[in-house]
Each structure stands twice: as structure tokens, then as C-alpha cells.
Amino acid sequence: MKNAMALNMRSYWAGLKTVLVFTVVVIVYTFAMFGIGQLGMPDKANGSLITDRSGQVVGSSLIGQSFTDSKGEALPRYFQARPSAAGVGDDNPSGYDASASSGTNLGHRDEGLIKDVRTRRADIAKREGVDVKDVPADAVTASSSGLDPDISPEYAAIQVRRVARERGLSQEKVEQLVKDNTTGRGLGFIGEPVVNVVTLNKALDDLS
């Protein structure tokens, strides 16, 4: 009986020591990673936050925003992002609700989705003064998160003329800002180049 109790106590003690050791490891690891992040890349470690001229946080370069009015209509002075299904409702027609990240989960044969894509393509072609066939796929389809801050260089390119006209800037200046806010393929071969709409529009506002 005593041997069994002693064996149980050793097992309990071994389990307790394991819990204590891993607790210390996790705590040390967490603080170590936090310290490395703050020292080596504080901007990314703190959420890649974006501030205005007064220092007020206005967003994050990792989370998309809508650049539309209260009715969901595109604001002409800004580059437009992809459609978003995150938190779309009567009081939020543009999506991009960070508390409701989601996609539409609609299949490519869904009649509603097909109709929406055709309508968006026609609207964008009219707004940008291009042929319907020149409207890229990402301009009319939402991302799986609904919070994607990036668009394709092709979608950015067809918006340059409008934004330059609305802001009284040369197309060359706007094209340079697009280039400055374009990220290439990861490691030179992973993914596709993308343009960050949030940082691009922030750069445009900073010119004012």
C-alpha cells in the first residue's frame, strides 16, 4: 500500500515539475519574442499601425478599409479596394468590418454571385472609363477574409487616371505612388505582386 502511494506521489511530483518547467519556458519564450520584436521590428510587432500627421492611429497596413461614402459609393479621390463581405448590412454596405471577418462562401456557379460580379464589372468599367474586359478579377470578387488591404497592380493601373484627375495630380506622380506601395513576390517567386490600398491612399492624403 505504501509503495503504491509513494509511486503515485512520485508521478504527481513529476507531473507538477513538468507543468512548472513548461510554464517557465512559455513565459520566458513569450517575453523573449516580445523583446526581440520590439527591438528588431517594433512597427510590425505592434500591428503595422498607420498614423496621420497628428499622430492619431487611422488604421493598419494589414487590414483593409473601405473608401466609400455612407451609401457604399466609391469616393472618387481614392483608390478603391476589393469588394468585402465582412459585416455587410443595411447600415454597412461596404463591408470591411474588422469584427466580422468573413467571405461570401458562394460557389462560382451561384446565380447571385454571377449577377453581382457582372454588375460590379460594368460599374467599374464605367467609373474608370475602360472596357469591361479590362476590369481584373480581384476588382469584382471579395477575398476570403473580407479584410484584404491589397489589390492587383492591374486594378490599381485602371484607377490612376481617375485619382490623378480628382486630386489635380499628374498621372506620373500617381503611378509613382502606386509603385512605391507595391510589394513584389515573396522571395522573388511566391505569390503575385500586390498594391496596398490603405498605405497608397494614406500617401495621397499626405500630399494635401
N, C-alpha and C positions, 0 to 999 in steps of 0.2 A: 504494500500500500504506500509506504513511504517512498519507495523507488519510483512508483508511478507519479506521485505528487512532485517529486524532485524533477522528474523528466518533464512534466507539464510546466513547472516553473522555469526550467531552462528554455523550453520552447517559447514561453511567453516573453522571457527576457530577451531572447534572440530576436523575436518579432518586434519588440519595443525598440531595441537598438537599431534594427533595420529602418524602422519608421523615423527615428531620430536622425540617423545618418542621411537618409534621403531628404528629410525636411531641411536639414542644413544645406545639403547640396543644391536643392531647388532654390532656397533663399539666396545663397551665395551666387548661384548662376544668374538668377534674376537681376540682382544688383550689379553683377559684373557686366551683363549685357546692357543694362541701363546706362552704366557708366561709360562703356565703350561707345554706345550710341550717342550719348551727349557730347563726348569728346571728339569722336570721329565724324559724325554726321548729324548734328543737332537738328537741322531742318527736317530731314526725313524721319528722324526718331520722334519728333514732336508732331507728326502728321502732315508734313509738307504744307503748312498753312500759308495763306496768301493774305497780305495786309494792304490797306490803302495808304495814301500819303500821310494820313494822321496816325497810322499805326493800328488802326482798327482791323480786326480779322474779318475778312469778307468771304472766306471760303478755303478750300484745299485744292491743290492741283490734282489730287487723286479722285475727287468726287465732282461729277458733272453738275452743271446748273442750267436752268432754262433761261433763255434771253428773249422772253416774250412778255406781252402785256397781260392784263388780268383775264382777257378773253382767249389767251393762248395764241395770239397773233404774233408773228415774228417782229422783233424790233429791228428796223432797217439798218441801224448803226452798228449792229453786232453780227458777228459770225454766228450761225445757228448750229446747234448740236444735233445729235441724232434724236429721233423720237424716243420718248420714255413712257413706260407703263407703270412706273413706280408711284403709287398713290394717286393715280389719275381719278378724278371725280368732277362733279359739277363745280366745286369750289377750287379745283386744282386741275385745269385742263391740260397743263403742260407736263405733268409728272414731275420727275426729279425730286421726289420726297425721300430724303435720306433715311427716314424712319420706316419706309415701306419698300425697301429694295426688292425688285422682282421684275421678271419679264412677262410677256403675254402668255407664254406656253401654248401658242397657237401653231398648228401644223401648217406646212406650206400649201396645203390644199384647202385650208379653211376659207370659206367664202367671204367672211367678214374681213379677214386679214388681206385677202387679194383685193377687195374693194378699197380698203384703207391705203394699201400700197399704191394703187393706181391713182387715187385721189391725191395723195401726197406727192407723187411724181409729177402730176400735172400742175399742182400748186407751186412746187419748187421751180419747175421749168419756167413758169410764167413769172415768178418773182425774180429769178436770176437772168431771165432773157436768154435761155438756152433751149436746145431741142430736148424733148423728153428722153431720148436715148442717151443724152449726155449726163443725166442725173444718176449718180452712182448708187449702188445698193444700200450702203450704210446711211444714206440720206433719208431713206424711206422705211428702214427697219430698225426696231429697238434692240438694244443689247440685252443680254440675259440678266444683267443686274439692274438695268434701268438707270444706272448712275455713271455710265461711261463718259469720261471727260474728253475723249478723243474722237476725231473724225479722220477720214482718209484725206491725203493730200488732194485727191481728185475733187472731193466735195468742197474742200477749202478753196480750190482754184476757181470754181464757178461762182464763188461768193465775193471774190476780190473786187470786181468791178463795182458791185453794189455798195460795199462798205467804203471803198475809196470815194465814190460819188457822194454818199451821205455824210462823210466826215470831211470832205474837201481836201482829201489827200491824193497824192499821185498813186497810180496802181503799182509803180515800182516800190514805193515806200511800204505799201500794204503787203506786197509779195515778200519783201524782205522780213517783215514781222512774222509772216506765215513760216518762212524758212527758219527764223530764229526759234520758233516754238514747235518745230518738227523734230520728232525723235525717230532715229533710224532703227533698223532691225537689231534685236538683241544679239550681241557678239557677232554682228555682221551678217547673220543668216537666220535668226529666229524671228518669226512673225513678219509683220509688214510695217513700213513707216507710218507714223500717225501724227496728227496735229492736235495739240492740246487746246481746246476751245476756251477753257477758263483762263489760262495764262495768256492766250492770244488776245482775248477781249480786255483783259487787265492791261496789257501792253498798249492797246489802242487808247484806253481811257487815260493812261499816264501821259499821253501826248497832248491831252487837252489842257 
